[in-house]
Structure formats: structure tokens, C-alpha cells
Amino acid sequence: MTTSVENEAAEAQAAERLLTALQTRTACAPVREFIGPTDLAAAYRVQERLTAGRVAAGATIVGRKIGLTSAAVQEQMGVDQPDFGVVFDDMAYSDGDEVPIDRLLQPKAEAEVAFVLKTDLADGPLDTEQIRAAVDYGVAAIEICDSRIAGWDIAFADTVADNASSGVYVLGTDRKTLDEFSPVDVGMRMLINGEEVSTGNGAACLGDPLNAVAWLARAARDFGEPLRAGQVILSGALGPMRPLAAGDDVTVEIIGLGTVNARFSEGNTHE
């Protein structure tokens, strides 16, 4: 029988492997060999270790991201729920920025609605009505998912431990309140180098992006780190993600929220 000391040692090894991959920008082997492929609690404990390492190195937590919001992807991963990760200040880019692709390992782009909160989500039922009241505004967003695990060879525990396969994100400038747009009704097009590569809508994200935020609010509170005013929430993909290469130009168009664009260039890594 595995002891708690052995579990802690295994989780520490998993976190160290991921931190080393992040710091050296060198993909690593899966961490499920340490924590198993489906142990949710262990995977989040590894993520917490990874987060602590990032914060100790100077990063600041500015929000959360939600992953695995698609029923098809959940089925592929053998799970029945989304996952979440931490958003750090050094992951943020603005509309029109050049993003140095060499800070990423295996980037894939997806289009999302991002929300910024105006009040904490720490108490109460955390239902969609409360979520609506807590949202300051929404913006069109490009999330660049990335995996420290070589070849995206991931099980559920791997992606959770690896901060929900987070990379960087780009926010649009057209801010809309929930009185001005309905997240469930948005339509999305994503173009890479002018070619349409992904389409989708708000209903593809757990039925409604606000459902995803409600799920996250409850999960974050359960884990002892509730969502806070001012945080950015990346609510999950509106359509399929697509791989990126150096030189790619990505534009996301979301009906009701406008557009957001970024170009992925070689060199000049953003620290």
C-alpha cells in the first residue's frame, strides 16, 4: 500500500519534472507515471506545487482558465468534467501584439470569451445568476494552449498537473457588459494566415460560457482559492483548437465582441 510520504515524494517529482520543462523549454515525459492517469486530487496538488514555484520565481496570479469544456474532448480524455488552471501575469498579451513563439513548446490556438470580474465569487450559491452579477465585462480572446508533455501525450492527470496545458493568451479591446451581449449566443470564426480554420459558438462551451464560469467558481472555492474581483477568466474553447507555427497570424472574430489578433514570431522571448 502506498504511504502518504510516498505520495508526496511522487507529487514532488512530477512537479519538478514540469517546472524543469517550463524553465528549460524542453518537453518532458508524462507525469502520470508518478501520480496515475486519473487521480484528480493528486494532479491538482502537483499543479499547486507548480503554481508555488512560479510565484516564488516572481510570477503573479491574475486569473484562471477553464479547460476540457467540450463533451467530445471530455469523452476522449475519459472524464466527465472540465479542469482548471492558473493564469499568470506573464501569460498576457494585447490585441495586435507579436508573441515570441520560442517561449512555447507545442502551441495550439483556440478562440474564447474571456471575462473580467468586478466582485469576488467566494460565497453564496455561485449559480449563473450570481456569476452574471459578478462579471464586469467580456472580451474576445485567443488562448494559446501548450503542453510541457512531449507530443501532447496526455491523460487527464497530466493536463491538470501541467496547469491545464496553459500557454499564453491575447485579449481584445472591445469590452462588453452582459447587458450588451449574450455569451451563449455568440458565433466564432478563427483564421490563421487569413484562412478559416475553426468555427463555433457559445453553446459549445458547457452549453454557455457562464455555465463554465459557475463551474469554475465552485471548483475554485472547493480548492480553497475562490475567484476574486479583477481576475481574468478564460472560459473555454468555442470551437476546435489548431496548431501554430512561427510566422502564423491568428485572428478571432466573435459576433458581439469584435476581433482579436496576434502574430507568432521567432526570437525575442518575452520573459
N, C-alpha and C positions, 0 to 999 in steps of 0.2 A: 504494500500500500504506500502511495506517495505521501510524504510528510509535508507540512506547511513550509518547512525550511527548504525542502527540495523544490517546492513550487515557486517560492520566492527566488531561488537561485536560477531556475529556468526562465522566469519572467525577466530577471535582470539580464540574462544572456540574450534574450530576444530583444530587449530594449537597446542593449549595447550594439547588437548587430545592425539595427535600424538607424541608430544615431551615427554609427560609423559610415553607413551607406549614404546618409544625408550629408555628413560633413565632407566626405571624400568624393561625393557624386559618382559613386561606383555601385551598381546594382548588386544585391546580395541574394543569397538563397532564402527560401521561405522560412518564416519563424514558427510555422505550425509544428515543426519537429520538436520545439520546446514546450508549446502550450496546447497542442492538439488543434484540429481544424475547425472546431465548432464551440470551443469554450469561451462564451461571451464575456464572462466576468474576468477571466484571465487576460483576454485580449484588451479589454478596457484598462486593466491595471498596467499592462505594458504601454498602452497609449499614454496613461498618466505619467509613467516614468519618462517617456519620450517628451511629453509636454514640459515636465520639470527640467529636463536637460536643455530644452530650447529656451525656457525662461531664464535659467541660470546663465545661459550664454548671451542674454540681453534682449531676447525677443519679448514682445508684449502681446498678450491675448486681446484681440479686438472683436471676436465673434465666434460663430460656429458654422459648420457646414453639415448638410444632410446628404447622405448617400443612399444608394440602393432603394430609390423611391419607385422604381419601375417593377411591376409584378413579374415581368419576363426576366429581369436581372435577378430578382429575389429567387425565382424558381431555379435559375441557372446556378446560383450560389447555395441552394438548398436551405434557404432561410425564409422566415415569414414576417420579417420586419426590416425597416431601414437601419442604417447605422449613422453615427455622427462623429465629427472630428472638430478640432480646434482651428480657428482662423487667427493667424498671427499678423502683426503689422507689416512684416517684410514680405508678405504674400501679395500685397495690394498694388495694383496699377490702375491708371486712369485711362479714360477713353482716348484713343489715338496714340497711346504710348508704344514705344518699341520695347519688347520684352526679350531679354537675352536668353536664348533657348538653351545655352550651356549651363544654366542653373537648374535645368530639368533633366530627367533621365529618359523617360518614355512618355512624353506628354500626349494627352488626348483632350480635345476641346469639347465642351458641351454648353448649351445655352440654358440660362436660368433666370428666374425672377429673384432678385436679392431684396431683402427688407432691412430697414434700419429701425430699431426700437426706440420709442420715446419714454417707455416706462419699464420697470422690472417685471419679469414673469416668474416670481418666486412663490406666490401664494394664490389661493383660490382654486377653482376647478381647472384652470388652464384649458378651457374649451375654445372653440373657434371664435365665439363672441368676445371672450377676453383677449384673444390674440388680435382680433381686429382693432380693439380699443388701444392695444399696446403698440401697434405699428405706426411709426412716424410717416414713412413713405416707402415706396418700392421703386426699383430701377432695373433696367435691363442689365444683364451680367453675362460675361464669359467666364466660366470656370475651367481652368486647366487642371485636370486630374493627372496625377503622376504616381508611379509606384516605385518604391525602393526595391521591390522584389523583381528579380530578373525575369524578363519575358512575360510580365503580368501573370506569373504562375501563382495565383492567389486563391485561397479558400477564405471563408468568412472571417476567421480569426486573423488571417494575415492582413486583410484590408483594414479591419478595425484597429489592430495594433499599430499599423502604419498610418495613423491619423486619418483613417478613412480615405486613403490614397489621394491625399491633397497635394496640390502643387502651388498655383498662384491663381489670382482672379482679377478681372477687369470690370469696373463699374461704369455704366453710362452716366450721363449728366442730367438726363430728363427725369426729374423726381416727381412722382405722382402719389397723392394720398389715395386711400382706399375708397374715398368718395369720388375719385376721378377715374379709377379703373377697377376692373374685377379680375383678380388673378386667375380664377378658374376659366375665364372666357378668352384669355389671350391666345393668339396664334403666333407661331415662331418659325423663322427661317434662319438657318446658319449657312453662310457662304465662306468657302476657303478659296482664295485667289479668284473671286468672282463667280465660282461655281457652287450652286446649291448642293449641299452635302447632307443636310439634316432638316427635318421639319417636325413640328409637334404642336402641342397646346397645353394649356394649364391643367386640363383634366388628366394628363399623362403623369402628373406629379402627385401621387397618392390621392387622385381624384380632385385635388385642389391644393395649390401650394400652401394655403392657410392650414389645411389638414396636416401637412408636413411640419409646419412650424409648431402647431399644437402638439404633435407627437414629440418633437424635439424638446419643447418646453417641459413636458412631463418627464422625459428621459433625463434631461439635464438636472432637473430638480432631484430626481431619484438618485443621481450620482453625486449630489451634494454641491453642484456648481450651477445654480439657476442662471437663466438668461438675464442680462442686465440692460438697462437703458443705454442707448448709444451703440450697442453692439450691432455688427453686420451679420445677417443670417442668409447664407446661401441655401436656398430652399430645395434644390434638387433639379435634375435634368427635365427639360420639357420634350426632349427627343433624343435619339441616339447620339453617342459621342463619336468623335472622329479623330484619328491620329494626326499629329502635326510634325512638320519638318522645318528645318532652318529656311527662312525666307518666306514662309507662309504668311498670308494676310487674312485675318479672320474678322468677319462682320456678322453680328447677330442683329436681326430685326425682330422686335416683339411688338405686335399690334397693341397700341395703347400705351406703350412705354418707350417707343423710339428705337434707336440703334446704339450699338456699342462696337468699337473696332480696336484691334491691336495687331501689330506686326511682330513676328517672332524672328529675331535677328541673331546672327552669330556674334560671339565675343562680348566684351564689356559686361561681365557678370555683375548683376545687382546684388550687393551684399546686404 
